Amino acid sequence: MEQKVNNYPVYASVPRSVVAEVKTGVKTGARGGAREAGKPRRAGGAAGDADRAERLLARLAVHGAFLTPSVDGRDAWSIGLTGARRLANGGGVSLGAGAVDGATVRTLLTAGALEEEAGAARQRLVLSQAGKARLRRARATAGAGDADPWLAQHADLGHEQRRVDGEMQRVRVNHAESPLAWLRRRRDRSGEAMIDEAAFAAGERLRADMTRAQMTPRVTASWETPVSAGTGGRLRQEPGDMALAARQRVSRALAAAGDDFAGVLVDVCGFLKGLEQVERERGWPARSGKLILRMALARLAAHYGLSAAQGPERGRTRAWRE
């Protein structure tokens, strides 16, 4: 049985939870402008326009939501929701879910955040890919303080306790930047972390020293063997005791890891290469990089004293030969 809500037909197949998601906080005023129920209209100006635009994008992000021109000639658009059931002629049943002023819609159209739905019987506007990206930026920035909007959208921002100038402080970090952070958060089939805390800490420590030593990306191949006093050119020679000390620490760490593991440690910990890229560049079998990196990080953690050191017989791990 067909029902009518706000003069739009709706069938029982439309999930009420989805309807509520679109309609929540929407109240049509005397002039058809959508605003949050129980709240006064927001002040005008650029800030108010941007706020209305972002709220409209959020409503259109619900699956099946769309805009249609007002049928009474007003400069407004109606927000509708396509139902799950399709009619025999291919048209979707819909539910009215509020209205929005024409100026907001035109602004979003000009910005490319909205686009016409292809194949619709009457004009419909839906969220475009650019609109979805804009909404993600807005939502990410809202929870990321003063972070750059593009970074907030594409990065995996979080907070961790880190030692800064000798004191533990809460700092914002980009987990997506480090392959080690990605591996630490992932679980294998048995529920174990792909790398443990000792391995992660060892890799981050090597990365910090390589940063202080001012290594350049072009030296990847030169790190197949550890640095020695007479090698020259493998590190950018920067003056200062801190850079010199960092170079010495990196040299000792890679020497402890061994020739077979030094390269993958530099690639992943220092140059932040993903395992797939490392496997491709080194000609390793698919998914072998994870095991090799684990062995390399175990050597590194033992060198730093972050895990129980094992005897020389146990410490000598079989190497992957390219």
N, C-alpha and C positions, 0 to 999 in steps of 0.2 A: 504494500500500500504506500503510495506516494504521500509525503507530508510536505508542508511548506514552513520554512523558517526564514523570516526576513524576506519573504517573497521569492526565495530560492528553493527549488525542489531538493529533497534529501531522502535517501533510502537508508534502511536499517543497517546496510552493509558498511556505512561510514563509521569508523571507530569513534566512539564518543570521547575517548581519551585524546585522540588527535584533534577533534573539534575543540575540546577545551584548551588544548595547547595553543591553537591559533587565536581563540577568542579571549583567553585570559588577559585581563587588563585592558581590554578594548571596550570603549563605550562611545557610541556615535552621538555627537552633539547635535544641536539644532541645525547647524550648517553642514553636517556630514563629516566633520573633522574627527579623526580617531584620536582618542586620548586615554590615558590610564584612568580606570574607574576610581572614583573617590578622591581624585587629585585635581587641583586647579590646573588650568592650561599653563604651560611653560611660557616663559618670556620669549619674545621674538628675537630676531637677530641671528647672526651666523651660528652661534652656539645652539640656539633653539632649533634652527633648521637642521643642523647636523644630527642633533639628538633624535628628531623625528625621522630622519632618513635611516639612522641605524636601527631604530625600533621597527621600522617597516621592513628592512632587510631581514631582521630576526624573524618576523612573522612569515615572510615569504620563504624562509629556509625550511619550513615544515614541508614534508613531502606532500605534493599535490596542491600547494597553495599557489594562487595566481591573482592577477588584477584584471578587472574589466571596467570599461568606461561607465560612468553613471548613466542610467537610462532616463533620468528626468532633466537632463540638460545642464546640471550643475557642473562646475569645474572640480570634479572629484572622481575618484576611482573606487570601486567596490572590491573588497578583499574576499575571495572565494576559495573553497576547498574542494578539490576533485575527489569523488568517492572511489572506493575500490572497485565497485561494480560498473561495468560499461554497458551502455544501451546498445540495441541492435544496430543502430546507425553509426556506432563508434564514438558517440559523444559521451563525456563523463558527467555523471550527476554531481551536483555541487551544493555547498552550504554557504550561505552568506556569513561572513565573519567580521564585519565592520567596514569602514571606509576611510579614505585618506585624501587629503587635498591634492589638487592637480599640480601645484607648484612643486611639491616634494617629489612627485612621480617624474615630472619633467627634468628636475635636477639629476635624479638617478639615471634617467635615460641618457642624458647628455654625457654623464660620467661613464656610461657603458655598464652600469651595475644591473640594468634590466634589459631584457630582450623579448621580442615577440615569440610566442609559442608557435612553432611550425605545425601546420595542419589543423589548427583550431577552427571551429565553425565561425566564431566571431573573434574580434580582437581580444587577445589575452597577452598580458605581460607576465613574465616569470623571471626568477633570479638567474642572472648569467654567471659564467665562471668568474668573471671579474668581480661581480657582486658577492659571490661566495668568499673570494679571497679578501675582499674588503671587510666582510663580516668577521672572518677569522682574525684579521689584524685588530679590529676593534675589540673583540673579546679577549685576545691575547694581551693587548696593551692594558686593558682594564685590570688584569691581574699581574702585571709585570712592572708596576710603578712607572719609572721614567725611561724604561727600555725603548730602544728604537722600534717603531711599529713593524718594519719589515723583519727585524731580528726577532721580535716577539712572535711573529707569525710563523717563521720558518725554524726558529731555534727551539730547543727543549730546555727552557729556563727553569731553574730551581735554586734552592738555597742549601748550602752546606757549611759546616763548621770547618774553617781552615785556619792554619797558623799564619798570622800576618805580623811581621816585626816582633816575633817572639810571643805573641798573644793570640789565643783562639778567638776568632771573630766569625760572625755569621755573614757570609758573602754570597752574592748571586753568581751562579755558574751556568754555563751552557753545556748540558750533558751531551747534546748532539755533536759537539765539537770534537770530543774524544772518543775514538773507537773503544778504548778500554771502559769508559763509562757505559757505553751501550752494551758491551759484553757483561759487565758486572750486574746490570739490571735484568738480563735475560736468563731464563732457566732452561735446563735440558729436560729430557723426558723423565728423569728421576726426580726432578724438582730442585736439583742443585744449581747454584749459580755457575755460569760458564767460566768465570774466573773468580777466585776468592779475594777477600779483602787484602791479604798480604801481596798477592800478585798485582792487584790494582794499585796499591800504595807504592809498590816498587816501580811500576811503569810510570806513574805520575811523578815520582821522584827523579827518574831519569829524564823525563820530559822537562821538568823544571831546570835541571842542570844544563840540558842542551839549549834551552832558551837563554839562560844566563851566559852560556858560552858563545852565543851568536852564531849558531850553525846555519848554513844556507841550504836550501832544498837541493841544489845541484850536486851535493856531496854524497848522495845516497850510496853510489857504487863504491866510493872510497872507504866506506865504513864496513866493508866486508871483513876487514881485520882491524884490531884495536889500534888506537893512536899511539905512536911512539915518538920519542924526542926528535928523530930525524926525518919524519915523514913530511912535514911542511905543506901547507896549502889545504889541508883537509878541513881546517877550521879557519874562519875569518879571524885574522889576528887583531883582536881588539885590546887596547891597553887597559890596564887596571888589574888590581889584585883579585877582584871578584870574578872576572872573566877567566883569568888564569887558573884560579882554584876550581872553577866549574869545569874547565877543559880537563884538568887532572882527574876530577871525580868521574867524568864521563869515560875517560880512558881506562881507569881502573875498573869501572862497572862493566864495560864491554869486554875487557880482558877476562874478567871473571866469568862472564857469560860464555865466552869462547867464540872462535871464528865462525862456527856454524850458526850461531844464534844472534850475533851482533847486528847483522843486516836487518833481520826482521824486527828487532827491537827498535832500531833507528827508524825504520819505515813506519811502524805502527805508533810507537810512543812519541817519537820526535816529529815526524812529518805527517802524522795523523792520517795515514793511508788506511782504507778499509781492507779487511781480509780478502775480499774478492779481488781487489786491485793488486794486492801483494801476490796472490796465487797466480793471477794472469801474467804479471810482469816476470815472475820467477819460474813460470812453467810448472807450478805444482798442481797436483790433482785437486779437483773441486772439494772444498770442505776440509782439506788437509791443513790449511793455515791455522785453524783454531787449535789443533793439537800441538803444532810446532810452537805457536805463540805461548801456549800454556807451559811447555817445557822451558822455553826461553825465560819466561817470567819467573818460573820456579828457581832457576839459576840466579836470576837477578835478585829475587827476594832473599835468597840465602846469603848473597853477597852483602846486602844491606842489613842483615840480621833481623829480617822481618818474619822469617819462618825458621823452623828448626833445621839447622845445617846438618847435612848427612855426610858420611865418610866419603873419601875419594872414589871408592868403588861404586857406591850408590849415586854419587854426584855425577859420574860420567854417563851422560844420557846418549843414546844412539841418535845420531844426527840424520837429518833428511838431506840426501845428496841430490843436487840438481842435475 
